């Protein structure tokens, strides 16, 4: 059987890709400074030395470590760009933080029909559908699939598109001269 497309590298793709700085800047403009990276390493952490993962002085397996309290920064924005080949346990853990008095941001593919999305994300987070594509660190092309930023915290849920890239936003805005006349007819 010949495999094509996304199935070509399934379970063999690199799973520790860094999040692009321009997207992180957009996150911090909207949600405040990221104080903890829940799935990182020394090279790709977005919160300086405050991260879980290989080489962390706080621990490597974030799925079993505390995400708040126990001497960790309990206030501020937590960020999570998990391995895309294993999203379900991360989404489940995030759902436990639905009522946190702060944001926990989960960046994942927009797999809205998947069980993990329907069970753990949709009912427990406000989901921003990322309209602008991300080009991950080390890549030359934008990620080929739609992504979402699931925002857990404050007990909110819902969905809306987000044009996070200010340099591209104008391309999506309708020009006033292109709008149809009132009533739809010619004057």
Phi, psi and omega in degrees: 000131179269127178263141179225170174060219185298333182285348183300317183248018183305132180066009177234003181282158179291130187250010180236045181282138179282149178279137183294140183300322182296326176288319178297322176298318178296320177299313183291330174296323185271322189244355184095172184297137176283123183255345181209133176254119188274350178211092186211185169218179185300331183276331186241010180296137179262001180234045181052236184273358181269087180207161170251142178142184181307128178087359181282139175285351182263342180137160185257324185262093183296339180290342179244357182262157180290139178264350174203161182076192179050041179084355178278162176295117184265343180248148179109178186273129174259142183235144181215115171243086188283169173300125184291346178278357185209066187274325189308310181295329178290316179296320177300312180297319178299322182299336178291346183254020181307321185259013178299142178274060181172167183268140168238114188254126182246116178261116184213164173299151182278066181270065189294343178266356182284156178299315182298323180290313182294324184274321191249331185262300186309314182279352190237359185218159168268123188254120173265119175279115185283110182286318180275133181288148176260140170251106184293156181304130180090351179263153177256344181241151176299152177301132189283355182243158175294146178236158173230155170246107180270124186251105179265139177137159177059012177069020183265154170209165183146190183206146170194156177286153178226118171272084186284334184271102183300331181289341181253350187303317183299332180295336182267340183285139178284139175279143183301324183288342181272350182287141178293155178293155178303136181085352176077353182261171177278148179251000000 
